[in-house]
Amino acid sequence: MDAIILGDGGFGRAIAQALIERGEPDPRILGRPAAGRHRPAVLAGADAVFDASRGDAVPSNVAAALAAGCKRLVIGTTAWDEARPAVEDAVRDHGAAAVVASNFSLGVALFGRLVDRAVELFGPLDAFDPYLVEWHRRTKADRPSGTARELSRRILAGHPRKRRISDATRDGGPEPDELDVAVLRAGASPGMHLVGFDAPGESVELRLTARDRSAYALGALAAADWLLRQPRAPGFHSFEEVVDDVLLGDRQPISIAS
Ligand SMILES: NC(=O)c1ccc[n+]([C@@H]2O[C@H](COP(=O)([O-])OP(=O)(O)OC[C@H]3O[C@@H](n4cnc5c(N)ncnc54)[C@H](OP(=O)(O)O)[C@@H]3O)[C@@H](O)[C@H]2O)c1
């Protein structure tokens, strides 16, 4: 796979490392462009473009990749929700396909399904109050994390009493219809997410801890493999589609385990 990685931080470097470890040609890894945006000519010829940059850079990064003729994108960058409809239209209009996910770890994808099931089980029980805690390194740009926002969305979608996330700036406890989401920024943690259900006499917690960024990188590669394997419909695809293929034993195995 001839890959270009936009973003020279921890995630971008982890994707490069994963590509090299499985014997792919050395990927091109590009950081913030001095001119403010990448020149399409620099991005031409890639089988896949990975975006692992910053939320505010995604629209122009994707525009440059599309202008360069790239038809397969893997977008892992978070915090560009407002721009998402316009970026999705641009991808579709160019006949390109992108796998877009705030978290490319297979463990997180399955964790989301466990959370759905836990909400189904605990939601009808008034005694169990759900909560979410996430912890990332001190320098992480966005808060809450994209994964925490996705997990919150899933909890709110399935829970009979929770309607919104609590306002972290307000004194006092959350309202009964609010989901409390605690964000911790300290040290070097590559990512910890915990979903709990607390009752007067006991609590139940589901916790997922990333040890490093390798799981994210391997999932991003699996997404690129999935795009390359056969033509996909123009527009955005979720990592769930890739995971379903992995779990259901898509025609050819995807090397998602290290
Ligand atoms: N989907 C997933 O599984 C997953 C996993 C891990 C991280 N992430 C997300 O991926 C993104 C990157 O994570 P990270 O931990 O690597 O962050 P990071 O350490 O902050 O690295 C991001 C890098 O991208 C650079 N950059 C800024 N604009 C750019 C542009 N237009 N083109 C190329 N590079 C540009 C930044 O440079 P400057 O410092 O000069 O701005 C920085 O060096 C974040 O949004 C993070 O939340 C997603």
The ligand as a Gaussian input file, in Angstrom:
#p B3LYP/6-31G(d) Opt

LIG

0 1
 N       -9.456000       7.419000      15.428000
 C       -8.575000       6.933000      16.312000
 O       -8.480000       5.713000      16.569000
 C       -7.632000       7.898000      16.993000
 C       -6.596000       7.437000      17.799000
 C       -5.707000       8.363000      18.348000
 C       -5.879000       9.715000      18.089000
 N       -6.940000      10.116000      17.320000
 C       -7.113000      11.516000      16.921000
 O       -6.170000      11.733000      15.875000
 C       -5.701000      13.086000      15.952000
 C       -4.197000      13.075000      16.117000
 O       -3.873000      12.461000      17.341000
 P       -2.401000      12.597000      17.951000
 O       -2.450000      11.954000      19.270000
 O       -1.381000      12.149000      16.971000
 O       -2.330000      14.205000      18.110000
 P       -1.057000      15.153000      18.107000
 O        0.051000      14.514000      18.860000
 O       -1.568000      16.499000      18.516000
 O       -0.580000      15.197000      16.567000
 C       -1.275000      15.857000      15.539000
 C       -0.238000      16.419000      14.596000
 O       -0.854000      16.852000      13.389000
 C       -0.201000      18.064000      13.001000
 N       -0.989000      18.832000      12.060000
 C       -1.710000      19.981000      12.256000
 N       -2.278000      20.365000      11.099000
 C       -1.902000      19.463000      10.163000
 C       -2.170000      19.327000       8.785000
 N       -2.950000      20.208000       8.112000
 N       -1.645000      18.265000       8.124000
 C       -0.865000      17.362000       8.758000
 N       -0.567000      17.446000      10.072000
 C       -1.091000      18.485000      10.767000
 C        0.021000      18.770000      14.320000
 O        0.958000      19.814000      14.171000
 P        0.789000      21.131000      15.134000
 O        1.193000      20.656000      16.487000
 O        1.723000      22.117000      14.510000
 O       -0.640000      21.556000      15.078000
 C        0.523000      17.618000      15.181000
 O        1.905000      17.409000      15.031000
 C       -6.458000      13.727000      17.116000
 O       -7.614000      14.348000      16.605000
 C       -6.846000      12.548000      17.985000
 O       -7.984000      12.808000      18.776000
 C       -7.796000       9.243000      16.766000

